[in-house]
Amino acid sequence: MHYCQGSIVFDELRTYTPSRLGGIVDVIAQARIGDTSQKAWILPNGSVEIAFFLDGARINAFHMGDDARSERGSRRSFSLLFGASTKPQVVVAPGTRAVIVMMAPIAARLLFGVPASEVHNRTMEPLMIQGDLAMIEDRLNSLPSFPKRAHFLEDYLLQRLQKQSEFPPFVSFTQHAQHVLRDADPFWMSKTLVDRSGYSKVHMNRLAKEWLGTTLHRYESLFRFRGALGLMQGDNVNLASVAADAGYHDQAHFTHRFKQYSGLTPSEYLMVPKVGMDTLLFEKLPA
């Protein structure tokens, strides 16, 4: 497998953090794949994402992991919603420019009225905003710059959020869950969350499926994987130390989970050029 250098892949990569939507929308990004022979691998990052493809860009193919039940094939679509995933997503979209909204899993239910479990590990049309989609697409194409597009999307999502009269207690708790996990002993993350929530484990898992898309244990596993990715940036990475610091019992367990989520071993991941994000990789396709 041959991977290209990031500078060849992207003509553009810009990001904006919408401060007014903190804890719900993580980042709004705009990217353009300039080389027509590139395939993007998007590793699981715990986010629900909506990608608005500008100028009617063509998506040649997309699928999730190696699951034969995943959607595959050629299609022309302007917008796609990517549910929080536990498998790498693959998109072949040459010459594509897109604006991508990366959100916490609670955004599916909070902003769009859809339980996170219904979009978990799925890629689909964003039908929950179908009534607004034509307006959004027209505005994104007509606005002259990324900052204007980002602020437009921030305003739009803030309006949807303000329709909520009050946040359910679990949402208020999950907005702080990552801080709880960050401070917790990595071997006791789930127990720490349950203890601090005040809920029983059974009720906590029921709420987790609705708002996070998966059980608490699986959410913890994905969070640990993301933590390991963060420890693997830079030079001279010691994988045994990464495994221990991220909370894996041993390096074999770390390697197994890492390949489950990314399709790569940790050593293979270290060899792949990343482009501005530790979960965004590119493979050079045959001519």
Buried (B, 14 or more C-beta within 10 A) or exposed (E): EEBBEBEBBBEEBBBBEBEEBEBBBBBBBBBBBBBEBBBBBBBBBBBBBBBBBBEEBBBBBBBBBEEEEBBEEEEEBBBBBBBBBBBBBBBBBBBBBBBBBBBBBBBBBBBBEBBBBBBBBBBBEBEBBEEBBEEBBEBBBEBEEBEEBBBBBBEBBBEBBEEEEEBBEBBEBBBEBBEBBEEBEBEEBBBBBBEEBEBEBEEBBBBBBBBBBBBBEBBBBBBBBBBBBEBBEEEEBEBEEBBBBBBBEEBEEBBEBBBBBBBBBBEBBBEBEBBEBBBBBBBBBEE
